Amino acid sequence: MDTDDLDPIKKKPVKKDLTRMSIGDLKDYIADLKTEIARAEAAIVTKDKAKSGAESFFKS
């Protein structure tokens, strides 16, 4: 795998101009953000399980 294909780890998202968004668009935006947060939390759980498994493997 080429490391140029990977996204930078510390890339900050571009902030949207919320003043131009309607209430409906803002609610949709919040729903999208909540979905992304849930996806990130699931990735954390998966990585924690893998880390725990590796730690227990190397302890014994």
DSSP file (Angstrom, degrees, kcal/mol; ACC not computed):
  #  RESIDUE AA STRUCTURE BP1 BP2  ACC     N-H-->O    O-->H-N    N-H-->O    O-->H-N    TCO  KAPPA ALPHA  PHI   PSI    X-CA   Y-CA   Z-CA
    1    1 A M              0   0    0      0, 0.0     2,-0.5     0, 0.0     5,-0.0   0.000 360.0 360.0 360.0 139.0    0.0    0.0    0.0
    2    2 A D    >   -     0   0    0      1,-0.1     3,-1.8     2,-0.0     4,-0.3  -0.775 360.0-143.6 -90.9 128.6    1.3    3.5   -0.8
    3    3 A T  G >  S+     0   0    0     -2,-0.5     3,-1.0     1,-0.3    -1,-0.1   0.697  96.9  71.2 -66.8 -17.0    1.1    5.9    2.1
    4    4 A D  G 3  S+     0   0    0      1,-0.2    -1,-0.3    -3,-0.0    -2,-0.0   0.723  90.8  61.1 -68.6 -20.1    0.2    8.7   -0.4
    5    5 A D  G <  S+     0   0    0     -3,-1.8    -1,-0.2     2,-0.1     2,-0.2   0.639  89.0  90.2 -79.9 -14.6   -3.2    7.0   -0.7
    6    6 A L  S <  S-     0   0    0     -3,-1.0     3,-0.1    -4,-0.3    -3,-0.0  -0.550  81.2-116.3 -85.7 147.3   -4.0    7.5    3.0
    7    7 A D        -     0   0    0     -2,-0.2    -1,-0.1     1,-0.1     2,-0.1  -0.514  42.1 -95.1 -73.7 147.5   -5.7   10.5    4.4
    8    8 A P    >   -     0   0    0      0, 0.0     3,-0.9     0, 0.0    -1,-0.1  -0.407  29.6-136.6 -61.7 141.2   -3.7   12.6    6.8
    9    9 A I  T 3  S+     0   0    0      1,-0.2    -2,-0.0    -2,-0.1     0, 0.0   0.885  99.5  43.5 -69.4 -39.5   -4.4   11.6   10.4
   10   10 A K  T 3  S+     0   0    0      2,-0.1     2,-0.4    -3,-0.0    -1,-0.2   0.037  77.8 142.3 -98.6  26.3   -4.7   15.1   11.8
   11   11 A K    <   -     0   0    0     -3,-0.9    -4,-0.0     1,-0.0     0, 0.0  -0.546  42.9-143.4 -71.6 123.3   -6.7   16.6    9.0
   12   12 A K        -     0   0    0     -2,-0.4    -2,-0.1     1,-0.1     2,-0.1  -0.709  19.0-115.3 -89.0 137.0   -9.2   19.1   10.5
   13   13 A P        -     0   0    0      0, 0.0     2,-0.4     0, 0.0    -1,-0.1  -0.365  30.5-107.7 -69.6 150.2  -12.6   19.3    8.8
   14   14 A V        -     0   0    0      1,-0.1     2,-0.2    -2,-0.1     0, 0.0  -0.637  35.7-122.3 -77.4 130.3  -13.6   22.5    7.1
   15   15 A K        -     0   0    0     -2,-0.4     2,-0.2     1,-0.1    -1,-0.1  -0.536  23.4-130.7 -76.3 138.1  -16.2   24.4    9.1
   16   16 A K        -     0   0    0     -2,-0.2     2,-1.2     1,-0.1     3,-0.1  -0.552  20.3-110.9 -85.5 152.1  -19.4   25.1    7.3
   17   17 A D    >   -     0   0    0     -2,-0.2     3,-1.0     1,-0.2     4,-0.2  -0.730  34.9-174.9 -81.3 100.3  -21.1   28.5    7.3
   18   18 A L  G >  S+     0   0    0     -2,-1.2     3,-1.2     1,-0.2    -1,-0.2   0.704  71.9  73.0 -73.8 -20.0  -24.1   27.7    9.4
   19   19 A T  G 3  S+     0   0    0      1,-0.3    -1,-0.2    -3,-0.1    -2,-0.1   0.761  96.5  50.8 -67.3 -23.4  -25.7   31.2    8.9
   20   20 A R  G <  S+     0   0    0     -3,-1.0     2,-0.3     2,-0.1    -1,-0.3   0.489  93.2  94.6 -91.2  -3.9  -26.5   30.3    5.3
   21   21 A M  S <  S-     0   0    0     -3,-1.2     2,-0.0    -4,-0.2    -3,-0.0  -0.677  71.8-127.9 -94.5 142.7  -28.2   27.0    6.2
   22   22 A S     >  -     0   0    0     -2,-0.3     4,-2.5     1,-0.1     5,-0.2  -0.283  32.0-102.8 -75.7 169.8  -32.0   26.6    6.7
   23   23 A I  H  > S+     0   0    0      1,-0.2     4,-2.4     2,-0.2     5,-0.2   0.910 124.7  50.1 -61.1 -42.1  -33.3   25.0    9.9
   24   24 A G  H  > S+     0   0    0      1,-0.2     4,-2.3     2,-0.2    -1,-0.2   0.910 110.7  48.8 -62.7 -42.5  -34.0   21.8    7.9
   25   25 A D  H  > S+     0   0    0      1,-0.2     4,-2.5     2,-0.2    -2,-0.2   0.886 110.3  51.8 -64.7 -37.9  -30.5   21.8    6.5
   26   26 A L  H  X S+     0   0    0     -4,-2.5     4,-2.5     2,-0.2    -2,-0.2   0.901 109.5  49.4 -64.9 -40.7  -29.1   22.3   10.0
   27   27 A K  H  X S+     0   0    0     -4,-2.4     4,-2.2     2,-0.2    -2,-0.2   0.900 112.2  48.1 -65.2 -39.6  -31.1   19.4   11.3
   28   28 A D  H  X S+     0   0    0     -4,-2.3     4,-2.4     2,-0.2    -2,-0.2   0.903 110.7  51.8 -64.1 -41.1  -29.9   17.2    8.4
   29   29 A Y  H  X S+     0   0    0     -4,-2.5     4,-2.4     2,-0.2    -2,-0.2   0.910 109.8  49.0 -62.0 -43.8  -26.3   18.4    9.1
   30   30 A I  H  X S+     0   0    0     -4,-2.5     4,-2.6     2,-0.2    -1,-0.2   0.908 110.2  51.2 -62.8 -42.4  -26.7   17.4   12.8
   31   31 A A  H  X S+     0   0    0     -4,-2.2     4,-2.0     1,-0.2    -2,-0.2   0.909 110.2  49.4 -62.0 -41.7  -28.1   14.0   11.8
   32   32 A D  H  X S+     0   0    0     -4,-2.4     4,-2.2     2,-0.2    -2,-0.2   0.908 111.4  49.2 -63.1 -41.9  -25.1   13.5    9.4
   33   33 A L  H  X S+     0   0    0     -4,-2.4     4,-2.5     2,-0.2    -2,-0.2   0.901 109.5  51.3 -64.8 -40.6  -22.7   14.5   12.2
   34   34 A K  H  X S+     0   0    0     -4,-2.6     4,-2.3     2,-0.2    -1,-0.2   0.884 109.4  51.2 -63.9 -37.8  -24.3   12.1   14.7
   35   35 A T  H  X S+     0   0    0     -4,-2.0     4,-2.0     2,-0.2    -1,-0.2   0.913 111.1  47.8 -64.0 -42.5  -24.0    9.3   12.2
   36   36 A E  H  X S+     0   0    0     -4,-2.2     4,-2.3     2,-0.2    -2,-0.2   0.877 110.3  52.0 -66.8 -37.8  -20.3   10.1   11.7
   37   37 A I  H  X S+     0   0    0     -4,-2.5     4,-2.7     2,-0.2    -2,-0.2   0.922 109.3  49.9 -63.2 -44.0  -19.8   10.2   15.5
   38   38 A A  H  X S+     0   0    0     -4,-2.3     4,-2.2     1,-0.2    -2,-0.2   0.893 110.2  50.9 -61.8 -39.5  -21.5    6.8   15.8
   39   39 A R  H  X S+     0   0    0     -4,-2.0     4,-1.9     2,-0.2    -1,-0.2   0.905 111.4  47.6 -64.4 -41.7  -19.2    5.4   13.1
   40   40 A A  H  X S+     0   0    0     -4,-2.3     4,-2.0     2,-0.2    -2,-0.2   0.903 111.0  51.0 -65.9 -41.2  -16.1    6.8   14.9
   41   41 A E  H  X S+     0   0    0     -4,-2.7     4,-2.1     1,-0.2    -2,-0.2   0.882 109.0  51.3 -64.4 -37.7  -17.3    5.3   18.2
   42   42 A A  H  X S+     0   0    0     -4,-2.2     4,-2.3     2,-0.2    -1,-0.2   0.882 108.4  51.8 -65.4 -38.0  -17.8    1.9   16.6
   43   43 A A  H  X S+     0   0    0     -4,-1.9     4,-2.5     2,-0.2    -2,-0.2   0.879 108.1  52.1 -65.5 -37.2  -14.3    2.1   15.2
   44   44 A I  H  X S+     0   0    0     -4,-2.0     4,-2.7     2,-0.2    -2,-0.2   0.924 109.2  49.4 -63.8 -44.5  -12.9    2.9   18.7
   45   45 A V  H  X S+     0   0    0     -4,-2.1     4,-2.2     2,-0.2    -2,-0.2   0.924 111.9  48.9 -60.4 -45.1  -14.7   -0.2   20.1
   46   46 A T  H  X S+     0   0    0     -4,-2.3     4,-2.1     1,-0.2    -2,-0.2   0.919 113.4  46.1 -61.3 -44.9  -13.3   -2.4   17.3
   47   47 A K  H  X S+     0   0    0     -4,-2.5     4,-2.6     1,-0.2    -1,-0.2   0.871 110.3  53.6 -68.3 -36.5   -9.8   -1.1   17.9
   48   48 A D  H  X S+     0   0    0     -4,-2.7     4,-2.7     2,-0.2    -1,-0.2   0.905 109.2  49.3 -63.1 -40.6  -10.1   -1.5   21.7
   49   49 A K  H  X S+     0   0    0     -4,-2.2     4,-2.4     2,-0.2    -2,-0.2   0.912 112.4  47.4 -64.5 -42.1  -11.1   -5.1   21.2
   50   50 A A  H  X S+     0   0    0     -4,-2.1     4,-2.3     2,-0.2    -2,-0.2   0.905 112.9  49.2 -65.3 -40.8   -8.2   -5.7   18.9
   51   51 A K  H  X S+     0   0    0     -4,-2.6     4,-2.7     2,-0.2    -2,-0.2   0.923 111.5  48.7 -64.3 -44.7   -5.8   -4.0   21.3
   52   52 A S  H  X S+     0   0    0     -4,-2.7     4,-2.4     1,-0.2     5,-0.2   0.906 111.4  50.4 -62.4 -41.4   -7.1   -6.0   24.2
   53   53 A G  H  X S+     0   0    0     -4,-2.4     4,-1.9     1,-0.2    -1,-0.2   0.909 112.1  46.7 -63.3 -41.7   -6.7   -9.2   22.3
   54   54 A A  H  X S+     0   0    0     -4,-2.3     4,-2.2     2,-0.2    -2,-0.2   0.907 111.8  50.9 -67.2 -41.3   -3.2   -8.4   21.3
   55   55 A E  H  X S+     0   0    0     -4,-2.7     4,-1.2     1,-0.2    -2,-0.2   0.907 111.8  46.6 -63.7 -41.4   -2.3   -7.4   24.9
   56   56 A S  H  X S+     0   0    0     -4,-2.4     4,-1.1     1,-0.2    -1,-0.2   0.852 111.0  53.5 -70.5 -32.4   -3.7  -10.7   26.3
   57   57 A F  H  < S+     0   0    0     -4,-1.9    -2,-0.2    -5,-0.2    -1,-0.2   0.913 112.7  42.5 -65.3 -43.2   -1.9  -12.7   23.6
   58   58 A F  H  < S+     0   0    0     -4,-2.2    -1,-0.2     1,-0.2    -2,-0.2   0.636 105.6  63.8 -82.8 -13.4    1.5  -11.2   24.4
   59   59 A K  H  <        0   0    0     -4,-1.2    -1,-0.2     1,-0.2    -2,-0.2   0.844 360.0 360.0 -73.8 -34.0    1.0  -11.4   28.2
   60   60 A S     <        0   0    0     -4,-1.1    -1,-0.2    -3,-0.2    -2,-0.2   0.471 360.0 360.0 -90.4 360.0    0.9  -15.2   28.1
